[in-house]
Amino acid sequence: MRLMNLPDKNQPASKIDRVVVDAVLSGRIKAGTRLQEQQLAQLFGVSRTIVREALIRLETRGIVLASARRGWFVIEPSIDEAREAFQARRAIEIGLLHSVRSVSAGAIHELKLHIAREKEAIRLGDVAARAYLLGDFHVCMAEVLCSRLLADILRDLTVRTALISMMYQSTHKASESCDEHIDIVKALEVGDMPGAARLMIDHISHVELGLRAPVKVDPLTELRDALRPLNLGGAAAPKKIKPSPIKKGANR
């Protein structure tokens, strides 16, 4: 089973997009991060043209966006896009589990090895490895169930949901997520595909339900607060001074 690759200047240019994806999955690259062509070219020891090709591939996959004047940025999914991404993952993963009749001993072994790595990362408090492995479990499952195409699709969707979880502060704990992976593999091992599918539905739903829409900030809030009427704490307003009445016979 592959592990997350770290940047290597001798790495083929075709791997640049994969390294960026792995960095997003691990939480080392956040939503909205700017990816500068020149910096990437220096890091990988390649031309900016090759870097641009990799970024274009990532744009096609919906992971980065290009701005004519500002450059390349990792996407910042909205809450609505979050829901759509989770719906897509749910449809693909549940459909995959329903289409499988049995799982080989080798596949179960690979999934258990993956979960062992999840546990170790959680035990060590390695946040980057933990985030990567928890998201990559779903890609690993598709791979061992012999669906390379769905694995590639799930990888991109998992990147999007990872960005979403980081942006909207999912409350779902890593240890709970790992435990749910264990239950899914147990169901697969005994051939309970419907059970594995139900567990997967619950698992994805738990993560999704942990999302909270961000509080929208009114750009006029600061000025509005500055211009609001003063609160004098109930102090009496100054009395108006009335002019003295003019007495009859007084000199004019």
C-alpha positions in Angstrom: 0.0 0.0 0.0 1.4 3.4 -1.0 2.0 6.0 1.6 2.0 9.8 1.2 4.8 11.1 -1.0 6.8 14.1 0.1 8.2 16.6 -2.4 11.4 15.4 -4.2 13.2 17.5 -6.7 14.1 14.4 -8.7 10.5 13.2 -8.9 9.0 13.1 -12.4 6.9 16.1 -13.3 3.9 13.8 -13.9 3.8 13.3 -10.1 3.5 16.9 -9.1 -0.2 16.9 -9.1 -0.2 13.7 -7.0 2.1 15.3 -4.4 -0.2 18.3 -4.2 -3.2 16.1 -3.7 -1.5 14.2 -0.9 -0.5 17.4 0.8 -4.1 18.6 0.7 -5.3 15.2 2.1 -2.8 15.5 4.9 -4.0 19.0 5.8 -0.6 20.5 5.0 -2.1 22.6 2.2 -5.3 24.4 3.2 -8.2 25.7 1.2 -7.4 29.0 -0.5 -3.6 28.4 -0.5 -1.9 30.0 -3.4 0.3 27.7 -5.5 3.0 29.7 -7.3 4.4 28.3 -10.4 8.0 29.6 -9.9 8.2 28.1 -6.4 6.9 24.8 -7.5 9.3 24.7 -10.4 12.2 25.4 -8.0 11.0 22.7 -5.6 10.7 20.0 -8.2 13.6 21.1 -10.4 11.4 21.4 -13.5 10.3 24.2 -15.8 7.3 26.4 -15.1 5.7 24.9 -18.2 5.6 21.5 -16.7 4.3 22.9 -13.4 1.6 24.7 -15.3 0.6 21.4 -17.0 0.2 19.8 -13.6 -1.9 22.7 -12.3 -4.1 22.5 -15.3 -4.7 18.8 -14.6 -5.6 19.7 -11.0 -8.0 22.4 -12.2 -9.7 19.9 -14.5 -10.1 17.6 -11.4 -11.7 20.5 -9.5 -9.0 20.8 -6.9 -7.4 24.2 -7.9 -8.7 27.3 -9.5 -6.9 29.7 -11.8 -7.2 33.5 -11.5 -6.0 35.5 -14.5 -4.3 38.1 -12.3 -3.6 36.3 -9.1 -2.4 32.8 -10.1 -3.4 29.4 -8.9 -5.3 28.6 -5.7 -6.6 25.5 -3.9 -10.4 25.6 -4.0 -12.5 26.9 -1.1 -15.7 24.8 -1.3 -18.9 26.4 -0.1 -21.3 24.6 2.3 -23.5 23.7 -0.7 -20.6 22.2 -2.5 -19.8 20.3 0.7 -23.2 18.6 0.6 -22.8 17.7 -3.1 -19.4 16.2 -2.5 -20.6 14.0 0.3 -23.7 13.0 -1.7 -21.4 11.9 -4.6 -19.1 10.0 -2.3 -22.0 8.3 -0.7 -23.5 7.2 -4.1 -20.1 5.9 -5.3 -19.0 4.0 -2.2 -22.4 2.5 -1.5 -22.8 1.5 -5.1 -19.3 -0.1 -5.1 -20.1 -2.2 -1.9 -23.4 -3.3 -3.3 -21.7 -4.5 -6.6 -19.1 -6.7 -4.8 -20.1 -10.3 -4.0 -17.0 -11.2 -2.0 -13.7 -9.7 -0.9 -10.4 -11.6 -1.1 -8.2 -12.4 1.9 -5.5 -10.3 0.3 -7.9 -7.3 0.1 -8.9 -7.6 3.8 -5.2 -7.8 4.7 -4.4 -4.6 2.9 -7.3 -2.8 4.6 -6.2 -4.0 8.0 -2.7 -2.8 7.3 -4.1 0.6 6.4 -6.2 0.7 9.6 -3.1 -0.2 11.6 -1.3 2.8 10.1 -4.3 5.0 11.1 -4.1 3.7 14.7 -0.4 4.4 14.9 -0.8 7.9 13.5 -3.6 8.6 16.0 -1.5 7.2 18.8 1.5 9.3 17.9 -0.6 12.4 17.4 0.7 12.8 13.9 -2.1 15.1 12.6 -0.9 15.2 9.0 -0.5 11.4 8.6 -3.7 10.8 10.5 -5.7 13.1 8.2 -4.2 11.6 5.1 -4.8 8.0 6.1 -8.3 8.5 7.3 -9.3 10.0 4.0 -7.2 7.6 2.0 -9.0 4.6 3.5 -11.8 5.1 1.1 -9.5 5.2 -1.9 -7.7 2.1 -0.6 -11.0 0.3 -0.3 -11.9 1.0 -3.9 -8.4 -0.1 -5.0 -8.5 -3.4 -3.3 -12.0 -4.1 -4.6 -10.5 -3.8 -8.0 -12.0 -0.6 -9.1 -9.2 1.7 -10.2 -11.5 4.2 -12.0 -13.7 4.6 -9.0 -10.6 4.9 -6.8 -9.4 7.8 -8.9 -12.8 9.5 -8.7 -13.0 8.9 -4.9 -9.5 10.4 -4.5 -10.6 13.7 -5.9 -13.9 13.7 -4.0 -12.0 12.9 -0.8 -9.7 15.8 -1.4 -12.7 18.1 -1.7 -14.4 16.7 1.5 -11.1 17.0 3.3 -10.9 20.7 2.4 -14.5 21.1 3.5 -13.9 19.4 6.8 -10.9 21.6 7.5 -12.8 24.8 6.6 -16.0 24.0 8.5 -14.4 22.4 11.5 -15.9 18.9 11.5 -16.4 17.7 15.1 -16.0 14.1 14.2 -13.0 12.7 16.1 -10.3 10.8 14.3 -10.5 7.8 16.7 -14.2 7.4 16.0 -13.6 7.6 12.3 -10.9 4.8 12.6 -13.3 2.7 14.7 -15.9 3.0 12.0 -13.4 1.9 9.4 -12.7 -1.2 11.5 -16.4 -2.1 11.6 -16.7 -1.7 7.9 -13.7 -4.1 7.3 -15.2 -6.6 9.8 -18.4 -6.7 7.7 -16.4 -7.1 4.5 -14.4 -9.9 6.0 -17.5 -12.0 6.8 -19.1 -11.3 3.5 -21.8 -9.0 4.8 -21.9 -6.5 1.9 -25.3 -5.0 2.8 -24.0 -4.5 6.4 -20.8 -2.9 5.1 -22.9 -0.6 3.0 -25.1 0.5 5.9 -22.0 1.1 8.0 -20.5 3.2 5.2 -23.7 5.3 5.0 -23.5 6.0 8.7 -19.8 6.7 8.6 -20.0 9.3 5.8 -23.2 10.8 7.4 -21.4 11.2 10.7 -18.6 13.2 9.1 -21.1 15.3 7.1 -23.3 16.1 10.1 -20.2 17.4 11.8 -20.1 20.3 9.4 -21.3 23.7 10.4 -22.0 26.5 8.0 -19.6 29.5 8.6 -21.0 32.6 10.1 -21.2 35.3 7.5 -19.5 38.5 8.5 -21.2 41.8 7.5 -18.5 44.0 6.1 -20.3 47.1 7.5 -20.4 45.7 11.0 -17.4 47.7 12.3 -18.6 51.0 10.8 -22.1 50.4 12.0 -20.9 49.8 15.6 -18.8 53.0 15.4 -21.8 55.1 14.3 -24.5 53.7 16.6 -26.1 56.1 19.1 -24.2 56.5 22.3 -25.5 54.7 25.4 -25.3 57.2 28.2 -26.3 54.6 30.8 -29.7 56.2 31.6 -28.1 59.6 32.6 -30.6 62.4 32.6 -30.5 64.6 29.6 -29.4 68.2 30.3 -32.3 70.5 31.0 -33.2 73.1 28.5 -32.8 76.7 29.9 -36.0 78.7 29.4 -35.8 82.4 28.8 -37.0 84.5 31.8 -40.4 86.1 31.3 -40.4 89.9 30.7 -42.1 91.8 33.4 -44.6 94.5 32.6 -43.1 98.0 32.9 -39.6 96.8 32.5 -37.3 99.0 30.4 -37.2 98.0 26.8 
